[in-house]
Amino acid sequence: MQSRTTRIAVWDKLIRLFHWSLLAAVVISFYTTKTTGQPFLFPIEVHAQSGYIIIGLLVFRFIWGLVGSPYARFSTFFIRPEEDGRVRQSADDTACTALCKP
């Protein structure tokens, strides 16, 4: 019995690029606070530019979270209770009463 699985790319290419760029900018920013010069001639300027890149990436992500692809939107991050599908119980029900009810 074979099971066929299909790959579904949930994150689009812009979100993947955003995540890797953010990681690179944070690593560069962290590294330039710990170094005194090499390989950068002016590490504080590189650190500042890295900070500007991080701010720009976060602004892009905020805008893309509002108008981007369906999986990138902030509205799909959380499931509404009515869309959840699980049975909701009232606050006075306990696990035992939920199991014992016919």
N, C-alpha and C positions, 0 to 999 in steps of 0.2 A: 504494500500500500504506500503510494507516494503522496506526499503532501506538497503542493505547490504554494510557494509564498511569493508574493509580489512586493516589491519595494515601493514605498510611497515617500517621496521627498516632502516632508512636512515643512522644513525651513527652506525658504527660497534663497537664492544665491546672494542677495543683498544682505540678508540677516547673517548668513555664514561669514561674509566678508566683514560685516560690522563686528562680529564676535572676535574674529582673528585679529582685526585691526585694533580693537580695544585691548586685547591681550598684549599685542606688541607695544602699544603706546604705554601701557601700565608697566611692562617690564623695562622699557627704556627709561621711563620716569623714575622707577625705583633704582635702576642701575646708576643713573646720573646723580642721585643723591648720595650714593656710596663711593663714587670715584672722585679722584682729584684731577684727572686730566685725560689720560689715554683711555680709549682711542679718540675721545672728543677733545677738541682744542678748548672749547668753552662749554663745560658740562651744564652750567646753570642756564645758558641760553637754550641748549637742547632740551633741558628739563622743562623750561617754560613753553617751548614749541610743542613738546609732547602733551603738556597740559591743555594747550589750545586745541590740539587734535582730539583729545579726549572730550572736551566740551563740544566740539563740532560733531563728533560721533554720537554723543548723547542727544544732541538736538535733532540729528538725523533720525535716530531711533524713535524719538518721541513723535516726530512727524510721520514716520513710516508706521508706527503703531496706530495712528489714527486713520491713515488713508491707504495703507499698504495692502498686501495680499491677505486673503482671509485668515491664514494661519499666523500671520505676523501681527494682526490687530489685537489691541488690548482687550477688546470685547470678547474674544474667544479664550482668554486666559482662565476665566472663572465660569463654572457651570451654575446656572440658576437652579434653585431647588425644584421648580416645577419641571425642569428638563433632566433632572438627575435620574429618575426612574426607580430609586430606592423607596421603600415604604417608610413614610414618616410616622412617628409615634408622638403622642402627646407627652408633655413633660412629666405627668404623674405615672406614666407607664414605666415599669421596670423590665429588665430582661426576662425575669421569670413570668410576669404576666403576659408579656408579648409571646412567649413560647407556649404558655398554657391556654391561651385563648383559642377557642374552636374556629 
